[in-house]
Amino acid sequence: METAGLPSKELRLHLVTWNVGTASPPPDVTSLLQLNSLEPTTDMYVIGLQEVNSRITKFLSDLAFDDPWSIFFMTVLSPLGYVKLSSVRMQGLLLLIFVKHVHLPFIRDIHTHYTRTGLFGYWGNKGGVSVRLSLFGRTICFMNCHLPAHIENTEQRLDDFEKILEMQFEGDGIPSPWDHELLFWFGDLNFRIADYGIHFVRESINNKRFSLLWEKDQLNMAKKKEEFLKEFKEGPLHFKPTYKFDLYSDVYDTSEKKRKPAWTDRILWKLKNLSKVASKEGEFPEEENQISVTLNNYISHMSYGISDHKPVTGTFKLEMKPLVSEPLVVLSPEGEWCAEHDVLIRYSAVPEFPSSAWDWIGLFQVTFRHVKDYVTYAWVQDDEISSCSDSKEVYMSASEIPKMGGEFLLCYYSNNLHSIVGISEPFQIQSCQTPIEDNVPEEECSWLQKHDNPKSDGDSENRKGI
């Protein structure tokens, strides 16, 4: 699609990293997510957790159902218009991505991956989980890592990170993290403060002279020495080291071990160096990087005490020249909707759209949590009633429409692209004037129960969707 002359897109991204120490979610995350901020609205939340409770019975339960942390963040963010775009979990590592509804049609090619590094690669207590995607045509990878502990294991941390970088998406026909235009690397990276004794470190912290400790921070030292780290950027560490605290306090470790404080929890990013790629290939780059990253703030949150780590957040402004400017599908409800008559959906797709018999249009409440959280749906081919050169119409039966009414959205899900490629404006469904029968549960009237509903784990005989 021709995009010459299109204005740049600006998006605000809020990234969280937190080693939660197997704890349950706290009562409130307003400050963590900056929900009361006077800054522009956040477009995307990226939440990386480490040490989520993964005891075997708990982990098996979380495999069957959403884990408590995912449910918690969906409960907080969905009423504000955010939907869970993707998630990936490996034992205690969890990565969640939430976006505003309006951006869904412009996010494509979503893939997840994980790499174990614990017990020589056989155990997932350490390692990395990633989500990669195309945002307005620009490739971005988010990588949440938990690297080996202890001050003496710097080389092991570096070796493990190199291994994670090499193995993520290996053999999947997907670019490596290095080949994305923008790569975020964050997590409990476990780098410590070398050489200085605990008393000097604590005294420097108490006097807020953090800069005295920067040159002995193992990650800062490694970035100067290791070639593969030199292109990663990080904001200044103008906050207290985030490990190790007594629970529910801002007092550093008073146990017998008395761990030396350290900036274990970090957020870094790297833009792809087009000049270096071009020079290797003996060419001159035709254009500079098409994404710019501005770090607006990089802070810790001392008020959270459920873990011996304090969470760290980075708020970024991403500015990019879009390669994708229009949704693949445009759709809208036809006429007034209520449960007293069948309703119609009109949609049109761009000529190059790879449609499928397994594509479907879902009806969602405006506060929907994720792509499976539909009220009902229609198969775009089976339920089609008319077609012309520029648009098609699909029907939904009156029995499938919520009788209580409310505010809803329509989303077109592409089976080939595994993502929502079109979304309607919010619209009202009128409440049903006909009394609901006393002996019929409301959810049976309002929520469609189909035998061939879209699902991700169906066999080859079932239609495949999400």
N, C-alpha and C positions, 0 to 999 in steps of 0.2 A: 504494500500500500504506500502510495506516495506521501511523504511526510515533510517535504522541503518547506521551510518557512513556518512550520508549526511552532507555537510558543513553547518554551520549556515548561515542564511539569515540576512543581514543588510539592514534596511530601514531607510530613513530619513523622519521624520514627522514634519510638520510645523502647529502649532495650533494657531488660532486667536480667541480672544474673544473681543467683542466691543458692547457697548451700543450705538447705533447710533442715539438715541433721535428723531426718526421719520424722520431723514434727508434722502435726496437722496444720492446716492453714490458719492464719491469725484472724481475729475478728474483723479487721478493717485494713484495706490496702489503698485508701484514698491518697495518702502521701506517696506511697511507693509508685503508684501509677500516675501521680500528679493530676488527679481528676479535678482538683479545684484550681488548677493553674490558669492564670490569665493569658498564657501564651496561646497561639493558634491551636485549633483542635488537632489531636493526634490522629494520623491516618492509619498507622500500623503499630501494633504492640508485638514485640518479640520477647518471649519469657523463657529463659533457660534456667532450669532447676537442677541441683545435684543432691544426691542422698535423699531422694524421695523414698519413703518407706517401701522396701522391696523384700520384706520377709516372705517366705514362700507362699503362705496362705493369702497374705495381702496381695502379693504380686499376681497370683492366679485369679483372684477376684477382680483386680484391675484390668486384667486381660479380657475378661468377659464383659466388664462394664467400664465406663469412664472412671478414672482414678479421682480421688477427692480433690486434688489440686486443679485438675482440668475442669471439673464441675464447678469448683469455687470461682475460678476466673471467668468461666462462661456466665455464671450467675451475676457476677459484677458487671461484665462488659456488654452482654447482649441487650440489656435495657437501654444502653447508651448507643446502640446502633452498630455494634461490632459483632462479627461472626468469626467463629474459629475456622480459619482457612486450612490449617494443616497442623499435625502434631506427630511426634515420633518419640518413642520411649525405649530405653535399653536399661533394664533393671532400675537403678536409682536415678538415671539421667532422663530428663524430660524436657522437650522443646515444644513450645506452643506459639502459634502465630495467629493473631487476630487482625482483621482489617475492617474498615468501614465498608458497608454494603456497596457504595457507589463505585468502589475500585474492583469489585469482583470480576467484571467482564474483561479487565485488562491484566489479569494475573493468570498466566498459563504455564504449562510445562512444569507442574509441581511434582517434585520427587523427594523422597526421604531416604536416609541411609544411616546405618550405625556401624561402628568399628569397635570391637572389644580389644583392650590391651592388658586387662588384668590376667594374672596367672598365664603369662606367655601367650595371650590372645584367646584364651579359652573361657575367660570369665568377664562379665560385663560390669563389674563394680567400678572399673576405670575404662576410659576410652572417650569416644566422641559420637554425637548424633547430629545429623545435618538435615536441613530443608533447603532445597534450591528451587528457584522459580524464575520466571520471566515477568518483569513488571514494566508495563508499557513498552515491551520489547527488549528491555535491558535485563541482563542476567545477573542475579544476586544469589549468593549462598550464605546461609547462617549456620555456624558451627559451634555447638555447645560442648565443651570438653571438661572432663574431670581427670586431672593428671596425677601421677604418683606423689605421695606426701613425703615429708621430712627434708631437712635442709641439705643433706648430703646427696640427694637424688636429682640434682639439676640435669645431669646428662641423660638420665632415664626419662625425665620430663620432655626434654628436647627430642630424644629418639622416638618417644611415643607420639609426639605431635607430628613429626615427619611421617611416621607410619600411618597415622590417621589421615593426613593430607593425601598420601599416595593411595590409600585403600578406599576412600569415600567415592562411591559411584563407579568403582573400577569394574569394567566389563559390562556396564549397563547401557553403553552407548550414549552416556551423558558426559558433558565436559567435567573435568576434575575441578575441585574447588579453586585451584590456581587459575583456571581458564575463564572464570566468571569475571564480569566487569567490576564487580564489587564483592568482597568477601569480608564477613564479620566473624571474628574469632573471640570467644568469650567463655567464661565459666570459672570454676574453681581450678585455676591453673597451678596453684600450690607452690609458686615461686616464693622464696623467703628472702630475708635480709641477711647477707653474709657478713662475716668478720666481726661486726660490732657486737658487744655483749648486751645482755638483756637490760642492764641498768642504763647504759647510754641510749639504747633504743627507746626505752620508756621515758627517759628524761627529755629526749628530743620531741617525743609525741606530746608530753605534758606541756612543753613550751611552744608547741605548734611550729616547731622548726623541722617540718617534714623534709625539706630540701636536703638536709644533712644526711638523710637516709637513702635518697634516690640513687646515688652512684653505687651503692652496695646492694640495691635491689637486683636479685638474680635475673629477672626478665630484662631489666634495662641493660644489664651487663651482657646478656646473651644477644640482645638486639644489635649491639655494637660489633659483636664478634661473628655471629652466625649469619652467613649470606642469606639464607632462606627467610630470616626474620627482618632483614633490614628495611623492607618496604612496608612493614606493618606500622601503623600510626596509633598513638594512644594519647588521650588527654592528660594534662598534668595531674599528679596525685596530690591534690590539695585537700585530701580528707584523711582521717586517721586510718592506719592499717585495720583491715576488716576482720582479722583473726588474731588471737583466739579470745573470746569473751566468756565470762560466766553467764549462764543462762539468765534471761530477763534482767540484764544489767548492762551498763556501759563500762564495766570494770574488766580489765584484762585478766586472763587466767590466774586464779588464785589456788589452783590445785597443786598437788605435789610436783607435777611435771613443769608447771610454770612456763608454758610455751612462749617463746619470743614472738611478739607481735609481727605480723607480716601482711603485705598487700597480696593475699592469695587470690582475690576475686577481681577479675579484670575484664575490660572490654577493649578490643583492638579492631582495626579495620585496614583493608588494603585495596587500593584501586589497581586494576590491571594496567601495566605499563606498556602502552601501545608502541612507544618509541623503541623500547627494548625488544619487543616482539618483532617489529619491522626491521631493526638493525640485524637481528639474528637471521632473518630471511633475505637480507640484502636489499630491502625495499625502504622507501620513505613513507611514513604514515600519512594518510590523506587527511586525517582529522585528529584533533586532540581527544582526550578522554571525554566521553559523552555524559558522564555522571560526575557531579561534584558533591563532596560531603563536607558539611559544616557541623562541628560538634558544638551544641548550644550549652549543655552542661554535663558534668561527669561527677557524680556525687555518691556518697554512701548514705544509708538511712539508719541512724543510730537508735531510733525508737523501737525497732523490731528486735525482740529478745527470745524468740522461740528456738533459736539455734546459736551455736557458738561462733557463727559467721554473721556479719551484717550484710544485707543486700546492697548491691551497687547498681546504679542506673546510668545510662547514657542517653541523652536526647539529641537527635540529629536532624538536620535539614538536608534532604536529598534533592538535588536539582538535576534534571535529566532532559535530554532531547529525546522525545518519544519516537519510537519506531511504529508503535501501534496507537492510532488516534481514534478509531471507531470500534464499537463492539461488533462481534461477528454476527450477533442476532439482536434485533430490536423487537420487543414484544409489549403488548398492552391488553388490558381487559376491554371487551367490547360492551358498551352500554352499561346499565345498572346491574349490579350483582346482588342476588339474594338467593336463599335456599328454596324459593317457591317456584323457580323455573330453571331450566338448563341455561348454562352460560357459555360465552364464547371468548376465545383468546385469539388475537390476530398477531402474527409474527412474520418477519421477513429476515432473510439471511444474506450475507454478502456472497457473490458468486463462487468464491473459492472455499466456502465453508464445507468441511468434510462431514456432512450429516450422516446419521446412522439410524437404522430401525430401532435401536435401543436408546435413542435420545428421548428425553422426557421434559415436560414443563411442570414444575412444582409450584404449589400454592403454599406460601409461608406467612406466618405472622411476622410483623415487622421486627419483632424482638427475637427472631429465630437464632438458634445457637450455632448450628453447623449445617452442612449440606444435607444431612440425613433427617433434619428436624422439620420435615415438611408436614403440612396438614393433609394434603392429598396431591395427586399428580395426574397427568394425562400423557399417554404415549403419543408422540408427535405424528406418527404414521397411523397407528391403529385408530386414533380418535380424531383424525383429520376429517373435516366435512366439506372443505372447499379449498381450491388452489387456483391461483392465477400467476401471471408472470412475475409479479412483484411482491406477493404476500400469500400466506396460507391461514386458514382458520381451523382451530381445534376446539372441541367442545368438552365441557365437564358437566356431568349429570347433576341435577338439583340435589339428589340424595347425598352428593359428596361435599356440598358446600356447608360450612359451619352455620348452624341456625342462629347462633347468638350474635353473628356479625362481628364487626371490628375492623381494624386496619391491617392490610395484608400487602404482600408483594408477590409477583410472579418471577420465577427464575427458570431459564432454559439451561438444562444440564446436557453437556456433550459427552457421550460415551467414548468417542475416539480421543477427545482431549482431556477427559477425566476432570472436568472443571465446569463451573458456571460461566457461560459465554454471553449471557444476556440477562438483564434484570429490568423489571418495569419500575415505574414510579409507584410510590405507595398509593393505595386506593382503599375506599371503604366498601365493605360488604354490609348491606342493610340487614338488620335483624329480622328474623322470620316472624310474620304476623300470625301464622297458624300455630295454635298451641301444640307443644311437644307432648306426645302421649306419655301418660304417667308411668306406664310399665316399660318404657324403652329408655335405657340409660342415655344420658345426653351425649356421651362420647360416641355411642353407636350411631347417633343421628349426625353428629358433626364431623366425625373423623372416619375417613374412608379406610376400610379393611379390604385390600386387594390381595389375591393369592400370588400375583406375579409382580409384587412391588419391587422397585429397584433395590438391589442390595449388592454388597461388595464380595460376598463369599459364596454366591450361588454357584451351582454346577453348570455344565455346559448346556443343560436343558432349560435353564432359567435365563431370563434376560439379565444382563449385567449392567449395573449402573455405577454407583458411587464407589 
